[in-house]
Amino acid sequence: MIADLHPRKIEEAQPANSIRKAGQYVAHVHLVDSNRLEPGAGHSDFASAWAALRETRFDSFMAFEGCLSGPAEQVLPVSAHRLRFWP
């Protein structure tokens, strides 16, 4: 199952809970912010998604989905840094 974080924010009252409920089936995560840009460019709550993924012991694949807010060589390192340090 793919946990796509963008629709989770739209369709779920508490997106992290849907990750927890489906945890054993999640094999891939799509990382995209509220504005369909790279993580950190919008206002999504990645910390709660991270916590849910840790609780379910997720250890599979993740991919950036969406567009970039600027040149890849500038925005991707910043986004990766933010993802690394979310609790």
C-alpha positions as CSV (number, residue, x, y, z in Angstrom):
1,M,0.0,0.0,0.0
2,I,1.1,3.6,-0.7
3,A,0.7,6.2,2.0
4,D,0.4,9.4,0.0
5,L,0.6,12.2,2.4
6,H,-1.2,14.8,0.3
7,P,-4.6,13.1,0.1
8,R,-4.2,12.0,3.7
9,K,-4.2,15.7,4.7
10,I,-7.4,16.3,2.6
11,E,-9.4,13.2,3.3
12,E,-8.5,12.3,6.9
13,A,-9.2,14.3,10.1
14,Q,-6.0,12.9,11.6
15,P,-3.7,11.7,8.9
16,A,-1.2,10.0,11.3
17,N,-4.0,7.7,12.5
18,S,-4.6,6.3,9.1
19,I,-0.9,5.5,8.9
20,R,-1.1,3.8,12.2
21,K,-4.2,1.7,11.2
22,A,-2.7,0.6,7.9
23,G,0.9,0.4,9.2
24,Q,1.6,-3.2,8.5
25,Y,0.5,-2.8,4.9
26,V,2.4,0.4,4.1
27,A,5.2,-0.4,1.7
28,H,5.8,3.1,0.2
29,V,5.3,6.7,1.2
30,H,4.8,9.7,-1.1
31,L,6.3,12.8,0.4
32,V,4.6,16.0,-0.7
33,D,3.6,19.1,1.1
34,S,0.3,20.8,1.3
35,N,1.0,22.9,-1.8
36,R,2.1,19.9,-3.9
37,L,5.7,21.1,-3.5
38,E,8.7,19.4,-1.8
39,P,8.4,18.7,1.9
40,G,9.0,21.8,3.9
41,A,7.7,24.2,1.3
42,G,4.1,24.2,2.7
43,H,2.4,23.7,6.0
44,S,2.0,20.0,6.4
45,D,2.6,18.3,9.7
46,F,5.4,15.9,8.8
47,A,6.3,15.4,12.5
48,S,3.1,13.4,13.2
49,A,3.5,11.4,10.1
50,W,7.0,10.6,11.1
51,A,5.9,9.5,14.5
52,A,3.2,7.2,13.1
53,L,5.7,5.7,10.7
54,R,8.1,5.0,13.5
55,E,5.4,3.5,15.6
56,T,4.5,1.1,12.8
57,R,8.2,0.3,12.3
58,F,8.1,1.4,8.7
59,D,11.3,0.6,6.9
60,S,10.6,0.7,3.2
61,F,10.6,3.2,0.4
62,M,9.8,6.9,0.3
63,A,9.7,9.2,-2.7
64,F,9.3,12.9,-3.3
65,E,6.1,13.6,-5.2
66,G,5.1,16.9,-6.8
67,C,6.9,19.9,-8.1
68,L,9.7,22.0,-6.7
69,S,9.6,25.5,-5.4
70,G,12.9,26.4,-7.0
71,P,16.0,24.9,-8.7
72,A,16.5,21.3,-7.6
73,E,20.1,21.9,-6.5
74,Q,18.8,24.5,-4.1
75,V,15.5,23.2,-2.7
76,L,16.2,19.4,-2.5
77,P,19.1,19.6,-0.1
78,V,17.0,21.9,2.2
79,S,14.0,19.6,2.0
80,A,16.1,16.5,2.7
81,H,17.7,18.2,5.7
82,R,14.3,19.1,7.1
83,L,13.0,15.6,6.7
84,R,16.0,14.2,8.4
85,F,15.5,16.3,11.5
86,W,11.7,16.1,11.9
87,P,11.1,14.4,15.2
